[in-house]
């Protein structure tokens, strides 16, 4: 039995339509991450927002880091300011040093000079953050300065800025 080109075109259009609908549904329910917060739109058109609350404790602030030296623990909590619960699938923390070029010696420093471990949470990932919840579910990660075996004097005096990205 031979199929006409019209049948093949209609079949291709149906498949393309189904793929586009599936992609739109995925994008509609996905939550995009940004430094510190993550938000998206639900079916009721309300915004779900998870806020990462890094601890302000002195023990949470890396100081005096050296190549291959001890790691500093980063801790904090999550909050959800929306009227709906949110499924938090993951947390990623990245470190960016500043300045990228040391003014004294002209050497460079980059994010590759540091390692931030994958965060863990008291409730694990994924987890549901209840509606209007403040400072729930602790997270923990560590940051350390890598010993690259190269001269890392460009990182002398650098300040690390941490970006927190959530996945929902």
SEPA-24921 format. One line per 5 residues: number of its first residue (from 1); their letters; for each residue x, y, z of N, C-alpha, C, O, CB. Coordinates in pm, whole numbers, plus 50000, padded with zeros to 5 digits. Atoms other than C-alpha are relative to their C-alpha. Glycine has a CB too. Layout:
<fitors>
NUM = A = X:Y:Z:X:Y:Z:X:Y:Z:X:Y:Z:X:Y:Z ~ ...
</fitors>
This chain:
<fitors>
1 = XXXXX = 50085:49883:50000:50000:50000:50000:50090:50123:50000:50182:50132:50081:49903:50000:50122 ~ 49919:49880:50016:50146:50331:49899:49927:50120:50060:49810:50144:50031:50031:50025:49851 ~ 50060:49883:49937:50086:50644:50110:50021:50120:49910:50126:50137:49849:50060:50025:50140 ~ 49988:49880:50081:50018:50967:49933:50083:50103:50074:50097:50097:50196:49860:50058:49965 ~ 49919:49895:49939:50238:51269:49995:49915:50088:50091:49966:50146:50187:50069:50086:49892
6 = XXXXX = 50091:49921:49917:49932:51447:50141:49989:49937:50139:49988:50009:50239:49860:50012:49934 ~ 50009:50071:49872:49903:51178:50416:50128:50020:50080:50123:50041:50201:49974:49850:49978 ~ 49871:49982:49932:50275:51210:50497:50012:50142:50054:50059:50160:50166:50118:49969:49904 ~ 49994:49861:49956:50252:51590:50520:49908:50021:50120:49948:50087:50216:49960:50095:49884 ~ 50093:49987:49888:49946:51571:50748:50057:49931:50123:50049:49985:50233:49860:49942:49964
11 = XXXXX = 49940:50072:49888:50120:51310:50967:50115:50079:50060:50127:50088:50182:50050:49861:49955 ~ 49888:49919:49951:50430:51528:50992:49950:50121:50075:50007:50159:50177:50090:50044:49884 ~ 50057:49883:49933:50215:51828:51086:49944:49963:50137:49958:50039:50232:49890:50064:49913 ~ 50054:50045:49872:50041:51629:51362:50114:49974:50099:50106:50017:50214:49914:49872:49981 ~ 49885:50027:49913:50375:51507:51504:50063:50131:50044:50095:50147:50162:50104:49911:49927
16 = XXXXX = 49940:49871:49966:50518:51861:51491:49913:50074:50100:49964:50136:50193:50020:50085:49873 ~ 50093:49935:49907:50206:51994:51666:50009:49939:50139:50008:50012:50239:49858:49990:49949 ~ 49989:50067:49870:50234:51734:51943:50131:50036:50067:50134:50061:50188:49989:49847:49983 ~ 49870:49962:49943:50604:51811:51992:49997:50143:50051:50049:50170:50159:50111:49983:49897 ~ 50008:49859:49958:50534:52185:52009:49916:50013:50126:49952:50090:50216:49942:50088:49887
21 = XXXXX = 50086:49995:49882:50254:52130:52262:50075:49946:50121:50067:50004:50229:49871:49920:49978 ~ 49922:50057:49890:50479:51909:52476:50108:50096:50045:50131:50111:50166:50064:49868:49959 ~ 49897:49903:49964:50756:52170:52464:49939:50118:50071:49997:50167:50168:50075:50047:49875 ~ 50066:49886:49935:50514:52448:52554:49958:49963:50141:49972:50044:50233:49878:50047:49918 ~ 50040:50043:49866:50380:52248:52848:50120:49991:50091:50113:50032:50207:49928:49864:49995
26 = XXXXX = 49880:50009:49919:50732:52178:52971:50048:50139:50038:50081:50163:50154:50111:49924:49926 ~ 49954:49865:49972:50831:52543:52942:49905:50071:50096:49949:50148:50181:50013:50081:49870 ~ 50097:49936:49913:50509:52651:53113:50020:49959:50145:50003:50041:50236:49858:49965:49956 ~ 49983:50049:49864:50582:52434:53418:50142:50010:50050:50166:49984:50168:49954:49858:50009 ~ 49862:49986:49958:50957:52494:53427:50016:50130:50077:49943:50227:50055:50095:49995:49879
31 = XXXXX = 49969:49880:49925:51101:52746:53668:50144:50036:49971:50234:49954:49991:49976:49981:50154 ~ 49865:49961:50035:51404:52941:53556:50071:50055:50122:50010:50124:50204:50000:50103:49886 ~ 49922:49955:49885:51681:53011:53805:50072:50130:49975:50107:50162:49861:50098:49895:50039 ~ 49923:49876:50004:51852:53338:53881:50074:50008:50131:50039:49939:50227:49910:50126:49975 ~ 49921:49988:49879:52104:53441:54140:49911:50037:50117:49854:50146:50120:50111:50104:49982
36 = XXXXX = 50074:49972:49878:51928:53417:54473:49853:49960:49997:49800:49924:50102:50009:50143:50029 ~ 50142:50035:50003:51573:53348:54354:49968:49920:49876:50046:49914:49781:49913:50126:50006 ~ 50049:50074:50115:51377:53133:54117:49850:50023:49993:49782:50017:50094:50034:49847:50009 ~ 50143:49977:50010:51033:53207:53980:49945:49947:49869:50019:49925:49773:49968:50148:50013 ~ 50066:50050:50120:50781:53083:53726:49852:50021:50014:49806:50075:50114:50033:49850:49976
41 = XXXXX = 50145:49978:49999:50412:53085:53640:49927:49867:50005:49963:49773:49934:49957:50079:49876 ~ 50081:50121:49989:50157:52821:53741:49874:50017:49916:49854:50122:49855:49964:49970:50148 ~ 50122:49996:50079:49826:52740:53576:49907:50112:50043:49830:50164:49963:49928:49868:50009 ~ 50089:49895:49953:49650:52995:53794:50060:50139:49980:50004:50238:50027:49968:49979:50147 ~ 49931:49875:50031:49893:53266:53675:50052:50073:50123:50067:50195:50122:49907:50090:49925
46 = XXXXX = 49934:49940:49885:50039:53324:54020:50148:49966:49992:50185:49864:49936:49937:49949:50135 ~ 49856:50022:50006:50414:53353:54062:50046:49921:50121:50014:49957:50235:50074:50133:49991 ~ 49937:50077:49894:50599:53091:54266:50142:50051:50014:50213:50065:49915:49997:49846:49971 ~ 49867:49944:49982:50915:53227:54420:50071:49933:50117:50023:49937:50231:49991:50150:50023 ~ 49915:50057:49897:51185:53043:54611:50115:50097:50020:50181:50138:49924:50052:49856:49962
51 = XXXXX = 49889:49912:49969:51436:53265:54787:50103:49920:50078:50069:49848:50172:49953:50126:50080 ~ 49890:50062:49929:51775:53137:54898:50050:50104:50100:50081:50217:50062:50114:49952:49902 ~ 49958:49909:49894:51875:53293:55231:50134:49955:50058:50136:49878:50154:49893:50006:50112 ~ 49870:50038:49944:52252:53258:55289:50013:50054:50142:49967:50165:50172:50115:50054:49911 ~ 49979:49957:49863:52347:53277:55654:50100:50116:50003:50196:50117:49927:50051:49883:50087
56 = XXXXX = 49910:49885:49985:52512:53604:55760:50107:49972:50104:50188:50060:50135:49921:50125:50039 ~ 49903:50035:49896:52719:53420:56023:50143:50011:49947:50169:49982:49830:49974:49858:50053 ~ 49859:49985:50039:53094:53488:56018:50058:49868:49951:50145:49867:49864:50082:50051:50119 ~ 49950:50131:50043:53155:53113:55981:49957:49967:49857:50011:49874:49798:49950:49891:50094 ~ 50052:50022:50134:52966:53132:55649:50072:50087:49897:50038:50086:49779:49850:50029:49997
61 = XXXXX = 49928:49908:50087:53210:53388:55504:50144:49953:49984:50222:49957:50080:49996:50145:50058 ~ 49863:50047:50020:53528:53248:55348:50101:50114:50016:50087:50219:49954:50014:49936:49861 ~ 49890:49903:49985:53839:53437:55461:50131:49924:50006:50136:49809:50051:49981:50088:50128 ~ 49867:50060:49991:54209:53364:55430:50016:49870:49926:50094:49784:49968:50034:49979:50141 ~ 49990:50125:50075:54162:53090:55171:50137:49989:49934:50192:50088:49885:49888:49991:49894
66 = XXXXX = 49871:50027:50063:54481:52931:55040:49986:49879:49909:49899:49794:49932:50111:49976:50107 ~ 50008:50116:50089:54544:52684:54756:50014:49869:50078:50113:49848:50148:50109:50009:49891 ~ 49998:50129:49931:54463:52337:54890:49967:50009:50147:49973:49908:50218:50134:49937:49984 ~ 50032:49981:49858:54364:52484:55228:49863:49947:50035:49792:49893:49950:50009:50147:50036 ~ 50130:50053:49955:54059:52394:55435:49882:50069:49932:49889:50186:49895:49988:50014:50150
71 = XXXXX = 50122:49948:50059:53711:52439:55294:49920:50078:50104:49932:50055:50224:49914:49885:49942 ~ 50092:49924:49915:53458:52686:55434:49859:49952:49969:49822:49933:49853:50013:50155:49976 ~ 50138:50047:50018:53100:52571:55489:49908:50119:49974:49914:50220:50043:49953:49921:50124 ~ 50103:49901:50031:52821:52774:55331:49866:49941:50043:49832:49830:50004:50000:50036:49846 ~ 50128:50049:49953:52484:52741:55501:49892:50105:49979:49922:50223:49961:50008:49960:50148
76 = XXXXX = 50112:49907:50013:52139:52896:55470:49870:49924:49998:49865:49805:50027:50015:50085:49873 ~ 50135:50057:50004:51768:52835:55428:49930:50042:49873:49982:50123:49796:49918:50043:50124 ~ 50085:49964:50112:51494:52858:55165:49872:50063:50052:49826:50029:50161:49970:49876:49911 ~ 50132:49943:49970:51176:53068:55169:49917:49997:49873:49970:50000:49762:50012:50146:50056 ~ 50094:49997:50112:50869:53061:54948:49897:50107:50032:49817:50091:50125:49932:49859:49974
81 = XXXXX = 50089:49887:49972:50678:53390:54934:49867:49993:49924:49786:50084:49933:50069:50129:49965 ~ 50124:50009:50077:50399:53267:54707:49891:49928:50079:49916:49871:50185:50025:49926:49867 ~ 50115:50064:49936:50055:53137:54798:49988:49852:49964:49894:49786:50008:49872:50072:49960 ~ 50001:50141:50041:50135:52796:54643:50130:49934:50042:50234:49999:50048:49978:49986:49847 ~ 49877:50072:49971:50382:52529:54742:50081:49984:49871:50026:49987:49762:49970:49860:50064
86 = XXXXX = 49910:50011:50115:50685:52485:54514:50088:49877:50018:50139:49852:50127:50087:50128:49983 ~ 49912:50116:49998:50879:52170:54427:50141:50046:49965:50168:50082:49851:49950:49891:49900 ~ 49861:49961:50021:51249:52254:54469:50081:49877:49966:50100:49789:50050:50057:50071:50126 ~ 49928:50118:50046:51450:52005:54265:50149:50006:50028:50212:49902:50051:49979:49982:49854 ~ 49856:49992:49983:51802:52141:54309:50043:50141:50040:49967:50237:50031:50071:49959:49872
91 = XXXXX = 49935:49873:49971:52034:52418:54423:50141:49990:49947:50211:49891:49971:49997:50033:50153 ~ 49864:49992:50049:52354:52517:54248:50061:50130:50052:49997:50236:50047:50006:49994:49842 ~ 49930:49882:49951:52606:52757:54400:50128:50015:49919:50206:49920:49907:50030:49991:50154 ~ 49875:49974:50072:52881:52916:54193:50072:50116:50067:50010:50205:50125:49972:50032:49850 ~ 49916:49896:49940:53169:53133:54310:50073:50075:49890:50131:50014:49800:50100:49940:50101
96 = XXXXX = 49927:49916:50095:53312:53424:54112:50090:50095:50079:50041:50172:50162:49901:50080:49907 ~ 49910:49910:49928:53623:53604:54237:50001:50139:49939:49977:50158:49820:50141:49942:50001 ~ 49986:49862:50046:53667:53978:54213:50112:50064:50081:50112:50050:50203:49865:50080:50016 ~ 49989:49974:50144:53883:54136:54092:50055:49877:49927:50114:49788:49988:50090:50121:49974 ~ 49949:50110:50081:53968:53900:53807:50147:50017:49968:50215:49921:49932:49920:49988:49872
101 = XXXXX = 49858:49973:50017:54307:54065:53772:50049:50076:50122:49995:50181:50157:50029:50081:49868 ~ 49945:49938:49880:54514:54148:54079:50072:50128:49961:50162:50125:49877:50095:49902:50073 ~ 49942:49869:50035:54605:54519:54065:50147:50010:50039:50222:50085:49976:49922:50112:50069 ~ 49861:49993:49953:54934:54462:54252:50095:49923:49910:50202:49973:49875:50010:49947:50141 ~ 49907:50083:50077:55083:54178:54047:49957:49973:49856:50030:49909:49781:50019:49870:50071
106 = XXXXX = 50046:50015:50137:54875:54183:53726:49961:49858:49961:49932:49832:49845:50105:50046:49908 ~ 50036:50139:50029:54798:53809:53754:49848:49982:50008:49779:50060:50073:50071:49903:50098 ~ 50145:50022:50004:54452:53666:53693:49954:49898:50104:50032:49816:50155:49957:49954:49861 ~ 50069:50092:49909:54208:53481:53918:49867:49967:49933:49804:50056:49876:49981:50061:50146 ~ 50127:50036:50064:53904:53288:53794:49921:49904:50087:49971:49855:50189:50024:49939:49862
111 = XXXXX = 50085:50095:49928:53617:53069:53911:50064:49861:50002:50036:49782:50092:49861:49993:49935 ~ 49933:50130:50004:53833:52769:53810:50098:49982:50115:50142:49870:50142:50073:49984:49866 ~ 49911:50009:49885:54055:52850:54109:49926:49954:50126:49989:49932:50230:50066:50134:50026 ~ 50082:50035:49884:53767:52753:54343:49906:49885:49968:49868:49865:49852:49919:50121:50048 ~ 50098:50107:50014:53540:52454:54399:49891:50020:50104:49919:50038:50222:50067:49861:50015
116 = XXXXX = 50115:49999:49910:53190:52471:54547:49935:49863:49986:49899:49821:49876:49898:50117:49966 ~ 50060:50134:50005:53051:52130:54640:49850:50011:49972:49788:50115:49994:50024:49924:50132 ~ 50145:50005:50024:52700:52028:54540:49930:50012:50135:49959:49936:50227:49958:49867:49925 ~ 50068:49981:49872:52469:52153:54814:49914:49879:50038:49857:49811:49953:49913:50125:49994 ~ 50092:50098:49944:52283:51911:55038:49896:50076:50081:49917:50192:50115:50074:49892:50088
121 = XXXXX = 50106:49935:49924:51963:51987:55225:49947:49905:50106:49947:49783:50087:49885:50046:49908 ~ 50053:50084:49893:51813:51864:55550:49881:49918:49953:49857:49808:50004:49958:50087:50119 ~ 50114:50074:50053:51505:51758:55352:50030:49933:49867:49941:49874:49806:49882:50093:49983 ~ 49960:50061:50126:51700:51637:55047:49944:50076:49880:49869:50172:49896:49953:49855:49995 ~ 50053:49946:50125:51628:51722:54684:49944:49884:49920:50010:49780:49916:50110:50077:49918
126 = XXXXX = 50089:49884:49999:51367:51731:54543:49926:50008:50133:49919:49912:50209:49900:49992:49884 ~ 50079:49979:49879:51157:51878:54823:49894:50104:49971:49907:50184:49878:50090:50046:50118 ~ 50108:49904:50016:50838:52076:54855:50017:50109:50105:50026:50081:50225:49860:49931:50011 ~ 49994:49885:49910:50866:52426:55002:49857:50051:50010:49798:50094:49911:50101:50112:49948 ~ 50140:49964:49979:50528:52509:55154:49973:50146:49965:50064:50229:49963:49961:49974:50145
131 = XXXXX = 50043:49863:50031:50333:52821:55060:50028:50091:50119:50009:50053:50234:49850:50004:49964 ~ 49972:49897:49899:50435:53135:55250:50093:49952:50111:50080:49995:50226:49870:50047:50061 ~ 49907:50053:49900:50714:52946:55428:50125:50087:50005:50177:50128:49902:50038:49853:49967 ~ 49881:49918:49982:51005:53142:55572:50107:49919:50071:50080:49851:50170:49967:50129:50079 ~ 49881:50061:49938:51352:53008:55654:49978:49852:50033:49993:49810:50148:50038:50075:50127
136 = XXXXX = 50020:50144:49981:51273:52640:55606:50109:49922:49930:50175:49973:49840:49862:49956:49949 ~ 49909:50094:50063:51492:52347:55512:50139:50057:49979:50165:50128:49882:49944:49957:49868 ~ 49862:49953:50009:51859:52419:55574:50073:49935:49883:50045:49820:49848:50075:49970:50130 ~ 49911:50058:50100:52115:52370:55297:50143:50021:50047:50171:50105:50132:49977:50064:49858 ~ 49860:49991:49964:52489:52321:55323:50085:49963:49878:50053:49870:49805:50033:49908:50121
141 = XXXXX = 49901:50030:50104:52781:52327:55077:50135:50048:50053:50141:50115:50156:49962:50069:49861 ~ 49870:49948:49962:53152:52395:55099:50067:50066:49881:50040:50031:49766:50089:49888:50057 ~ 49920:49935:50103:53387:52622:54906:50146:49990:50043:50180:50007:50160:49957:50150:49979 ~ 49857:50008:49972:53761:52575:54880:50078:50054:49881:50026:50064:49770:50043:49854:50032 ~ 49912:49952:50107:54051:52712:54681:50081:49882:49949:50147:49813:50027:50094:50117:50049
146 = XXXXX = 49928:50111:50061:54198:52460:54440:50150:50026:50001:50194:50141:49990:49952:49976:49856 ~ 49855:49990:50017:54570:52390:54437:50030:49951:49859:50041:49831:49834:50079:49914:50109 ~ 49984:50035:50142:54629:52402:54061:50143:49961:49965:50167:49909:49856:49957:50116:49914 ~ 49860:50026:50030:55006:52363:54086:50063:50114:49923:50182:50110:49893:50014:49871:49921 ~ 49951:49881:50069:55039:52698:53907:50002:50117:50098:49944:50108:50206:49912:50034:49876
151 = XXXXX = 49997:49881:49917:55109:53042:54051:49859:50060:50005:49804:50097:49902:50104:50104:49944 ~ 50135:49947:49982:54776:53165:54193:50000:50133:50075:49903:50168:50142:49914:49898:50074 ~ 49991:49871:49932:54895:53502:54324:49895:50100:49951:49870:50200:50018:50138:50059:49982 ~ 50107:49913:50048:54623:53664:54113:49878:49997:50090:49795:50087:50086:49961:49960:49860 ~ 50115:50013:49909:54375:53544:54377:50026:50063:50137:49939:50063:50223:49964:49853:50017
156 = XXXXX = 49970:49934:49872:54552:53726:54662:49903:50116:50023:49893:50206:49940:50147:50050:50003 ~ 50092:49892:49966:54292:53947:54829:49869:49999:49923:49790:50093:49937:50066:50129:49978 ~ 50125:50004:50078:54010:53839:54595:49880:49981:50092:49890:49918:50197:50005:49885:49895 ~ 50127:50018:49930:53651:53857:54718:49914:49907:49915:49903:49925:49794:49928:50138:50025 ~ 50087:50093:50072:53417:53573:54625:49855:50046:50008:49806:50081:50115:50014:49858:50055
161 = XXXXX = 50143:49973:50006:53062:53646:54513:49933:49868:49963:49974:49801:49869:49965:50114:49896 ~ 50069:50127:50022:52822:53350:54530:49866:50023:49930:49788:50109:49971:49979:49926:50132 ~ 50129:49996:50071:52534:53300:54286:49927:49871:50035:49983:49762:50027:50018:50016:49843 ~ 50083:50113:49961:52252:53071:54398:49891:49980:49895:49812:50070:49870:49938:50022:50142 ~ 50099:50029:50104:52041:52905:54128:49919:49879:50042:49973:49773:50074:50069:49975:49862
166 = XXX = 50088:50111:49962:51740:52690:54209:49938:49938:49875:49917:50005:49775:49890:50048:50097 ~ 50070:50071:50107:51580:52431:53986:49870:49946:50054:49867:49877:50156:50088:49885:49941 ~ 50132:50046:49954:51210:52361:54018:49928:49930:49888:49816:49883:49907:49916:50116:50053
</fitors>
